[in-house]
Amino acid sequence: MLVNRHYEIVSREETIKTEAGAFDNCLHIKITETIPNFESDNKEHQVVFEFLDGSEHWYCENIGLVKSIKSFPNDRDFVQYTRELKTYDVSPSGTEKYRYFPLEKGNKWEYIIFDENGTPYSNKYTYRDCYEVDTITDKYTFIANSGFVFEK
């Protein structure tokens, strides 16, 4: 089923504070998803509609993603979660193309995840959400994710 994604640049000048520090001049992007010609009585549309999400992302030059909020407005059981940068070890890519997401081998990011009430998942779970640029080829960049969850 076709789902449309709409990208809107909200700002290029926001300051975001996370455990990793304060980041100035962040690029703020808002993404919304819709089903073209949505029919409320169409069962396939109803199933997909429940999982449509809206999200907002903040990127800092030469650092990458510093914050994101993912919302599921049509899902009765899950409202939203927030991801904020906890630590990073990043070398800038040096290219305009990758200034907001530096894809140099060995770059690392770790995030803290919060539920819809602003409570860190780490209060309930042993949780890590880590990313590392692992392999770069002429056509692809592979990012390893070592995220995991264990109930305490």
ZATIKOL-864862 format. One record per residue: residue in three letters; chain; x, y, z of N, C-alpha, C in turn. Coordinates in nm, 3 decimals, padded with zeros to 5 digits. Layout:
BEGIN
ala A X Y Z X Y Z X Y Z
...
This chain:
BEGIN
met A 00.085 -00.117 00.000 00.000 00.000 00.000 00.089 00.124 00.000
leu A 00.050 00.221 -00.077 00.126 00.343 -00.086 00.101 00.431 00.036
val A 00.208 00.478 00.096 00.200 00.572 00.208 00.284 00.693 00.169
asn A 00.224 00.809 00.174 00.298 00.932 00.143 00.369 00.984 00.266
arg A 00.492 01.030 00.248 00.567 01.095 00.355 00.592 01.239 00.314
his A 00.559 01.330 00.403 00.578 01.472 00.378 00.687 01.522 00.473
tyr A 00.791 01.583 00.417 00.903 01.637 00.494 00.893 01.788 00.496
glu A 00.903 01.844 00.615 00.896 01.989 00.630 01.016 02.036 00.713
ile A 01.093 02.127 00.660 01.201 02.187 00.737 01.140 02.296 00.822
val A 01.140 02.276 00.952 01.080 02.370 01.047 01.176 02.484 01.076
ser A 01.303 02.450 01.095 01.402 02.551 01.132 01.542 02.497 01.108
arg A 01.637 02.588 01.097 01.779 02.551 01.091 01.856 02.617 01.204
glu A 01.784 02.668 01.303 01.849 02.750 01.406 01.810 02.713 01.548
glu A 01.763 02.594 01.572 01.718 02.558 01.706 01.833 02.510 01.793
thr A 01.820 02.534 01.924 01.916 02.483 02.022 01.850 02.367 02.096
ile A 01.920 02.256 02.101 01.869 02.135 02.167 01.966 02.098 02.278
lys A 01.912 02.070 02.398 01.993 02.027 02.511 01.964 01.881 02.540
thr A 02.071 01.802 02.552 02.060 01.661 02.587 02.167 01.631 02.691
glu A 02.172 01.508 02.736 02.276 01.467 02.830 02.416 01.486 02.771
ala A 02.425 01.481 02.638 02.555 01.496 02.572 02.598 01.642 02.558
gly A 02.509 01.737 02.590 02.544 01.879 02.581 02.436 01.960 02.512
ala A 02.467 02.087 02.486 02.377 02.178 02.415 02.428 02.191 02.272
phe A 02.336 02.186 02.177 02.372 02.191 02.036 02.297 02.305 01.970
asp A 02.370 02.399 01.912 02.313 02.517 01.847 02.294 02.493 01.698
asn A 02.208 02.573 01.639 02.184 02.572 01.495 02.146 02.435 01.441
cys A 02.056 02.368 01.512 02.012 02.236 01.468 01.909 02.248 01.356
leu A 01.917 02.155 01.262 01.819 02.140 01.156 01.702 02.062 01.213
his A 01.581 02.120 01.210 01.460 02.058 01.264 01.371 02.018 01.147
ile A 01.346 01.889 01.133 01.263 01.836 01.024 01.142 01.766 01.084
lys A 01.024 01.792 01.027 00.900 01.727 01.068 00.854 01.637 00.954
ile A 00.818 01.513 00.988 00.773 01.416 00.888 00.633 01.368 00.925
thr A 00.542 01.370 00.829 00.407 01.317 00.849 00.378 01.214 00.741
glu A 00.302 01.112 00.777 00.263 01.007 00.683 00.112 01.009 00.663
thr A 00.070 00.986 00.541 -00.073 00.977 00.508 -00.094 00.867 00.405
ile A -00.217 00.820 00.398 -00.258 00.722 00.297 -00.336 00.798 00.191
pro A -00.289 00.798 00.065 -00.363 00.868 -00.039 -00.502 00.805 -00.056
asn A -00.601 00.887 -00.072 -00.739 00.841 -00.093 -00.784 00.747 00.017
phe A -00.755 00.784 00.140 -00.789 00.702 00.256 -00.940 00.674 00.261
glu A -00.973 00.547 00.283 -01.113 00.503 00.296 -01.129 00.439 00.433
ser A -01.206 00.501 00.521 -01.219 00.452 00.658 -01.284 00.314 00.667
asp A -01.361 00.274 00.567 -01.424 00.142 00.571 -01.339 00.034 00.502
asn A -01.223 00.070 00.451 -01.132 -00.025 00.388 -01.044 -00.088 00.497
lys A -01.055 -00.221 00.515 -00.982 -00.288 00.624 -00.830 -00.275 00.609
glu A -00.778 -00.283 00.489 -00.634 -00.267 00.469 -00.592 -00.126 00.508
his A -00.671 -00.027 00.470 -00.640 00.111 00.507 -00.643 00.128 00.659
gln A -00.740 00.065 00.725 -00.752 00.077 00.871 -00.629 00.021 00.941
val A -00.579 -00.094 00.896 -00.464 -00.157 00.959 -00.341 -00.068 00.943
val A -00.316 -00.019 00.825 -00.200 00.066 00.800 -00.215 00.200 00.872
phe A -00.337 00.254 00.873 -00.365 00.383 00.937 -00.323 00.383 01.084
glu A -00.345 00.272 01.153 -00.311 00.264 01.295 -00.161 00.281 01.318
phe A -00.079 00.241 01.220 00.066 00.245 01.238 00.133 00.362 01.169
leu A 00.054 00.452 01.110 00.115 00.572 01.053 00.179 00.652 01.165
asp A 00.292 00.712 01.135 00.356 00.790 01.240 00.387 00.930 01.191
gly A 00.409 01.014 01.287 00.459 01.148 01.264 00.586 01.158 01.347
ser A 00.683 01.225 01.295 00.807 01.235 01.372 00.872 01.370 01.350
glu A 00.957 01.405 01.446 01.037 01.527 01.437 01.179 01.489 01.470
his A 01.274 01.548 01.395 01.414 01.515 01.411 01.496 01.643 01.415
trp A 01.599 01.644 01.500 01.691 01.756 01.511 01.832 01.704 01.484
tyr A 01.898 01.763 01.385 02.034 01.725 01.347 02.128 01.843 01.369
cys A 02.245 01.814 01.423 02.347 01.916 01.442 02.460 01.889 01.342
glu A 02.511 01.996 01.281 02.621 01.980 01.186 02.739 01.910 01.252
asn A 02.797 01.818 01.179 02.916 01.743 01.220 02.896 01.654 01.342
ile A 02.774 01.644 01.393 02.742 01.555 01.505 02.644 01.448 01.458
gly A 02.536 01.490 01.393 02.432 01.399 01.348 02.304 01.420 01.426
leu A 02.226 01.313 01.441 02.097 01.319 01.509 02.118 01.344 01.658
val A 02.058 01.452 01.712 02.071 01.480 01.855 01.939 01.457 01.928
lys A 01.826 01.460 01.856 01.697 01.435 01.921 01.596 01.395 01.815
ser A 01.506 01.304 01.852 01.393 01.271 01.766 01.273 01.237 01.853
ile A 01.156 01.270 01.803 01.030 01.236 01.868 00.947 01.162 01.765
lys A 00.906 01.043 01.798 00.825 00.961 01.707 00.688 00.943 01.771
ser A 00.582 00.979 01.698 00.446 00.972 01.749 00.362 00.878 01.664
phe A 00.270 00.812 01.728 00.175 00.723 01.661 00.034 00.768 01.700
pro A -00.017 00.874 01.638 -00.144 00.933 01.683 -00.266 00.844 01.667
asn A -00.258 00.741 01.582 -00.375 00.656 01.556 -00.370 00.524 01.631
asp A -00.262 00.498 01.703 -00.246 00.372 01.775 -00.294 00.392 01.919
arg A -00.391 00.314 01.961 -00.450 00.329 02.095 -00.353 00.286 02.206
asp A -00.258 00.197 02.174 -00.171 00.141 02.278 -00.037 00.210 02.291
phe A 00.003 00.286 02.190 00.137 00.344 02.193 00.128 00.487 02.140
val A 00.168 00.583 02.221 00.151 00.722 02.185 00.278 00.779 02.120
gln A 00.389 00.782 02.192 00.513 00.836 02.136 00.633 00.799 02.221
tyr A 00.750 00.818 02.164 00.873 00.808 02.241 00.971 00.912 02.188
thr A 01.066 00.948 02.273 01.167 01.047 02.239 01.304 00.983 02.252
arg A 01.392 01.013 02.158 01.531 00.966 02.160 01.619 01.090 02.168
glu A 01.709 01.092 02.268 01.802 01.204 02.283 01.945 01.152 02.292
leu A 02.037 01.228 02.235 02.178 01.190 02.234 02.234 01.186 02.376
lys A 02.297 01.072 02.409 02.359 01.055 02.541 02.510 01.076 02.531
thr A 02.573 01.008 02.436 02.716 01.023 02.413 02.742 01.012 02.263
tyr A 02.857 01.063 02.221 02.896 01.049 02.081 03.047 01.058 02.070
asp A 03.099 00.996 01.968 03.240 01.003 01.932 03.240 01.009 01.781
val A 03.243 01.132 01.727 03.220 01.153 01.585 03.330 01.240 01.524
ser A 03.382 01.196 01.411 03.471 01.278 01.330 03.387 01.335 01.216
pro A 03.391 01.466 01.194 03.313 01.524 01.084 03.350 01.462 00.951
ser A 03.254 01.452 00.860 03.280 01.390 00.731 03.358 01.481 00.638
gly A 03.348 01.612 00.660 03.420 01.705 00.574 03.352 01.730 00.440
thr A 03.236 01.670 00.418 03.164 01.694 00.293 03.029 01.758 00.323
glu A 02.988 01.846 00.237 02.858 01.913 00.250 02.744 01.812 00.251
lys A 02.758 01.708 00.172 02.652 01.607 00.158 02.618 01.541 00.291
tyr A 02.719 01.520 00.376 02.697 01.447 00.502 02.716 01.534 00.625
arg A 02.697 01.664 00.613 02.725 01.752 00.727 02.632 01.729 00.845
tyr A 02.508 01.685 00.822 02.416 01.659 00.933 02.416 01.513 00.977
phe A 02.481 01.428 00.904 02.490 01.287 00.942 02.626 01.236 00.896
pro A 02.730 01.267 00.972 02.866 01.231 00.930 02.888 01.080 00.929
leu A 02.912 01.029 00.811 02.923 00.885 00.793 03.068 00.843 00.775
glu A 03.149 00.867 00.876 03.289 00.824 00.876 03.300 00.694 00.955
lys A 03.381 00.601 00.906 03.398 00.473 00.974 03.439 00.495 01.119
gly A 03.372 00.427 01.211 03.403 00.436 01.353 03.321 00.540 01.428
asn A 03.247 00.628 01.359 03.163 00.725 01.430 03.059 00.652 01.513
lys A 03.037 00.701 01.636 02.948 00.633 01.730 02.851 00.731 01.794
trp A 02.728 00.683 01.817 02.625 00.759 01.887 02.553 00.666 01.983
glu A 02.520 00.717 02.101 02.434 00.642 02.194 02.322 00.735 02.238
tyr A 02.201 00.680 02.247 02.082 00.759 02.277 02.012 00.711 02.403
ile A 01.942 00.804 02.468 01.852 00.773 02.579 01.711 00.777 02.520
ile A 01.629 00.680 02.556 01.491 00.673 02.507 01.398 00.707 02.622
phe A 01.300 00.795 02.597 01.200 00.834 02.695 01.061 00.793 02.644
asp A 00.973 00.753 02.736 00.836 00.720 02.696 00.754 00.849 02.683
glu A 00.625 00.834 02.656 00.539 00.951 02.632 00.525 01.041 02.754
asn A 00.560 00.990 02.874 00.553 01.071 02.996 00.687 01.135 03.031
gly A 00.788 01.115 02.946 00.920 01.171 02.973 01.003 01.087 03.068
thr A 00.960 00.964 03.095 01.034 00.874 03.183 01.134 00.794 03.101
pro A 01.261 00.792 03.142 01.360 00.713 03.067 01.326 00.565 03.072
tyr A 01.339 00.496 02.959 01.319 00.352 02.957 01.410 00.283 03.056
ser A 01.528 00.344 03.083 01.625 00.282 03.173 01.571 00.269 03.315
asn A 01.462 00.341 03.350 01.401 00.322 03.482 01.334 00.186 03.494
lys A 01.287 00.131 03.381 01.217 00.003 03.382 01.301 -00.108 03.319
tyr A 01.386 -00.072 03.224 01.462 -00.170 03.149 01.611 -00.140 03.158
thr A 01.692 -00.244 03.141 01.833 -00.225 03.111 01.835 -00.203 02.961
tyr A 01.871 -00.083 02.920 01.850 -00.045 02.781 01.971 00.027 02.724
arg A 02.014 -00.013 02.606 02.120 00.058 02.532 02.070 00.076 02.390
asp A 02.100 00.191 02.334 02.064 00.219 02.196 02.186 00.284 02.131
cys A 02.274 00.201 02.074 02.404 00.246 02.024 02.416 00.220 01.873
tyr A 02.484 00.311 01.805 02.504 00.301 01.661 02.650 00.330 01.630
glu A 02.705 00.257 01.531 02.842 00.280 01.487 02.851 00.259 01.336
val A 02.918 00.352 01.268 02.944 00.334 01.125 03.047 00.222 01.114
asp A 03.004 00.112 01.053 03.083 -00.010 01.053 03.163 -00.029 00.924
thr A 03.096 -00.018 00.811 03.159 -00.045 00.682 03.112 00.058 00.580
ile A 03.206 00.104 00.498 03.173 00.198 00.392 03.222 00.140 00.260
thr A 03.130 00.134 00.162 03.166 00.090 00.027 03.139 00.205 -00.070
asp A 03.160 00.182 -00.197 03.133 00.286 -00.296 02.985 00.322 -00.301
lys A 02.897 00.227 -00.270 02.754 00.251 -00.282 02.680 00.257 -00.150
tyr A 02.734 00.198 -00.043 02.660 00.186 00.082 02.745 00.221 00.203
thr A 02.676 00.265 00.306 02.737 00.280 00.438 02.656 00.194 00.533
phe A 02.721 00.106 00.606 02.653 00.017 00.698 02.672 00.067 00.840
ile A 02.561 00.079 00.912 02.564 00.126 01.050 02.517 00.011 01.138
ala A 02.603 -00.028 01.232 02.568 -00.135 01.325 02.487 -00.076 01.440
asn A 02.382 -00.146 01.480 02.301 -00.105 01.595 02.314 -00.211 01.701
ser A 02.362 -00.171 01.819 02.378 -00.266 01.928 02.276 -00.240 02.038
gly A 02.159 -00.193 01.997 02.053 -00.169 02.094 01.999 -00.298 02.150
phe A 01.962 -00.296 02.275 01.900 -00.413 02.336 01.817 -00.369 02.456
val A 01.724 -00.457 02.495 01.637 -00.429 02.608 01.627 -00.554 02.695
phe A 01.645 -00.537 02.825 01.621 -00.643 02.922 01.540 -00.584 03.035
glu A 01.432 -00.651 03.076 01.357 -00.601 03.193 01.442 -00.618 03.316
lys A 01.434 -00.519 03.405 01.510 -00.524 03.530 01.446 -00.621 03.625
